[in-house]
Structure formats: C-alpha cells, structure tokens
C-alpha cells in the first residue's frame, strides 16, 4: 500500500474525530477499541474524554465475526464509544456494537477515522470516506 499515514497526520485525524464527536454533544462514559487497529485511536480518545478505555477482539470466522475478549465491567446504561481505525465492510464494528448492547447493556455510538465504498455498517462518527485505506503508523 503506497498510501502511508504519517504519525503527525494520524494525530491530527484523531483530533478531528474527537472534535466531531464533541461538537455533536456526545459524551462517552467509556471508550472501547476493537483490537488491533482501533486500540490506538480508542486510547487517545479515552484520554481526551478522560474516561476508562477497554479493548475487545473481534475475530473473523469465515463470514462470521466472534468477540473473543470479554469486558468484565457491567456497562448497563453507560454511554460507550466503540472505535475502529477504518472500516472496510464494518462487520467487526457491527459485531462489537451488538456485543456491547446485548451482552453488556451499554448505550453504544460508533466511530472510526475512515470508511470506504464497501462499508456496510455505517459508524455514527467518521472523518471521511476514502478510496484506499491508508497504512497506519502501527502497521
């Protein structure tokens, strides 16, 4: 992939996402990152919102997605922001949202930096739709 996202650009994009979420009036009580790609932006957003951050794994099993890391805290009624770095189809984001709502009782909003034309599950917050997903600094 030739589209490399430099660290300073990445930080600026996360700042833009934070401002977009804040300007919408949404105040998460917890931030949850989908490992691996969502872990870094989730941690930064958790710091900016000054809230606890958790991470879950959503693994592919054929066409299915499976949550393989559980959050021990009872999130019933808590506003949780679920974060990914980018969405190709968005199925992992959808599975993570379903897990947080159905199994943890959370009120969930979703966020990512980038979506694509293939994105099936639309996030509540994102920066922009891209033709090519950039290579992130941690890849």
Number of C-alpha atoms within 10 A of each C-alpha: 7 8 10 13 16 12 12 9 13 15 14 11 19 21 16 15 21 22 12 15 21 13 10 10 9 13 14 23 18 22 28 29 28 25 19 15 17 23 22 19 27 28 20 17 25 22 13 11 16 13 16 14 20 21 20 21 19 22 16 12 8 6 6 11 17 14 16 9 13 14 13 8 8 11 18 15 13 16 18 27 28 29 31 26 23 26 26 16 16 20 19 22 26 19 18 25 23 16 18 23 18 12 14 19 16 21 18 21 18 22 26 27 24 23 25 18 12 11 16 14 17 18 22 13 19 25 17 13 15 14 10 14 20 15 13 16 13 9 7
